[in-house]
Every structure is written in structure tokens, then in C-alpha cells.
Amino acid sequence: MRKESRFETRTIHEGYDSHTHHNSLASPIYQTSTFTFETAEAGEKRFAGEEPGYIYSRLGNPTVKMLEERIASLEGAEAGLAFGSGMAAVSAVLFHLVRSGDHILCSEGVYGCTFGLLQLMKEKFSVEHDLLPLDSREQILQAIQPNTSVIYIETPINPTLKLIDLKMISSIAKERGITVVVDNTFSTPYLQRPLEFDCDIVLHSATKYIGGHGDVVAGLVVGDHEMISSIAKSTQKDIGGILSPFDAWLLLRGLKTLPLRMDRHCENSQSIVHKLKEHPKIKKVMYPGLEESPSYSIAKKQMKKPGGLICFELEGGKAEAQAFMNRLEMIKIAVSLGDAETLIQHPATMTHAVVPEEERVRMGINDSLIRISIGLEAWEDIWADIEQALEM
């Protein structure tokens, strides 16, 4: 691909040359566990890194490589890596970056399984962490310790949709020699590209918007050549959380429609947000695109559009939230997001149930909070389902 090709074009063509694959329009699936060598000497050279070529699909596969090149291009990175799940990507990156005794500074409100991983690293490997709002330069400087090696950010944060100022974080980190890792799952590279704000590593649960169809579990990581090569040769190769060729192919297919899908997710969300704000049984609505949102100015600065997720609080508590969800007819109760279908979940008892109640409440995750991933249906039908379920 020409480097000047636009984002929408690269989602379809980047990383694939049909002339080297028998002029096939669709990317081939190299569904093989291993690759043969012409001679024993050729095998020796490949293992020694003296000759290019594939060895074993845990160490590299042509279909997976197409995906890695495409996501790297879309994020503006030098290289990419694909993993068997979003958490495989998160764990590979963190295990690569930290040593026993290190400290990780995190944005407040991270995904429940990321929180669980941080707790595991603390208990088993003495890697400490702090979860903070990361709202101001002064607060961040106070929180950084001599052994802080990573600043780990979700933005928008799961599930409260609060935004973190990426440029502010990266400028502080550069002064201190700290690596900045950004989970960009909720935005995708279509809406936000953290590397453009001098962050170091970007990761995705590609299960969500990248795949877009609820039929694949995967993770992606991008960064510079040196960092990605180091992760590939260490925690990816030796822990082995790799992506299968077929799942890589599904993601390549999903990426082709990413811009179209994200535009529709965002348009639908903006329509639903305004309806929710007007409803008397909705106590609070959280969405970065609302002018009254504390994150609105950051959204205007670092995001193309505010995204396809909405959080809101109902009057009442857990019982009222669950009763509302149970009355939905079209909208599905599920913990994923970014699919064609509109999905809804209750963070306090689902995605963030692993987080202790006191910590959850401090993060802003109370029993009345509901997260909804707005799908690609007609927004009027989405709202009609929500509205009838609100009639308690």
C-alpha cells in the first residue's frame, strides 16, 4: 500500500498482496501448525534467524502476519502482534515490561480481569500497583514512585467512560523514562490513535469493535519494531497466547467495515444519549460526547467521535437495574461490546464483580450503573426497547 492511502482504504488492503497468493481476492487462511524446510540446512538457518521464512505457527503465520501489519498501519505503529484474547495481550505486555518489585500506575476503573491480573501480579510476583483518577499533572507526579516502570491507561475507562488526557500522561512519562500502555479497545484506531500522542504501546481486545460480529476472541498489540520484537520473542513465544489463522482471517474481514460500523455505532449512540437524558427514570448519563461531561474537552482533543458505549444510572439499585434489563426484548444481556447487536450489562455484578465493593464504588461503579453497547440496528428500535423496559 502507498503510505499516503487513507484509513478507510488501508482497512481493506494493508498487508495483502494478491499477486503472491495466486491472485486470490480474499486473504488465504494458512491453517497449518508447522512449515516444512527444503533442507536441514535451511531449517538451521531459519532457527538461527539467518534466513527469512516461517517455522511454526506459534512463532509466526502468514494469515496472522497480514492482520498484524494491518493493525499496525491503522494505529500508525511500526509493528503489531496478535494474541488469542485481549487478556493474553494485556498479560504478555505487562509481564514483558515489569520485574519483581516494580510498580504500575493505572487509570482508575480498569476492566475487571485486568484488575484481577494486577492483583495476581502483586500476590505472586510483588509487582505493586495504584489505581488513580490521573486527572492532573501534580497528582500523577505525586503517585509516581522510583520503581514505577509502567503507566497503564484505559481511555475511555471501562465502564464509566471517563477519558484520560493522553498527551499529559505521555509528557510526564517521557520525563521519567516510564513506558505508557493504552488499552484502546473502546475507541479503535478509527476514533483514537494514542501513538499520535506519544504513548508507547497500544493494545486491543479485538473481540470487540475490531472483529465487530461477536464470533471471535482475540487481542492485538502495536508499538515500535524493537518493543514488538522483544514481546514476540519472550512473553508471546514462551507463554504462547497466540491467535489462530482462522481467527486472524475473521478479524481481517471485520476490519474492512470498521469505519462504516464505527460511524453507525456513534450516530446511534448520540441519538440514544439524548433520549436517555430526557427520561425521568434515568438519574445520570455518562457519555464523552455530552457537553456537560467532565471528559468533553479531552474527547474533542483526542477522539474523532465519542464512541458507541453509554453508561447510565437508574433510579434505585441492583434490583431495579436487573428488573429493567430483564424486561428488554430485542437488546441482549451480554458482557461484550462492539457487535452489530445492541448489548447491555450490569458492571457491578458482571464485568467488575471481581473488584471489591469499596474499590468499585470509588471507581464510580455502583449498583444502579448500567453499560450499554449500542449496535447497528435502527436507533428508533433500540430506543423503543429501552423505553418499554423503563415502564416499571
Secondary structure, DSSP 4 states (H G I P E B T S, - for coil): --TT--HHHHHHHTT--GGGGTT-SSPP----SB---SSHHHHHHHHTTSS-S--BTTT--HHHHHHHHHHHHHHT-SEEEEESSHHHHHHHHHHHH--TT-EEEEETT--HHHHHHHHHHHHHH--EEEEE---SHHHHHHH--TTEEEEEEESSPTTT-----HHHHHHHHHHHT-EEEEE-TTTHHHH--GGGGT-SEEEEETTTTTT-SS----EEEEE-HHHHHHHIIIIIHHH--BPPHHHHHHHHHHHTTHHHHHHHHHHHHHHHHHHHHH-TTEEEEE-TTSTTSTTHHHHHHH-SS--SEEEEEESS-HHHHHHHHHT-SSSEE-S--SSSS-EEE-TTTTTTTTS-HHHHHHHT--TTEEEEE--SS-HHHHHHHHHHHH--
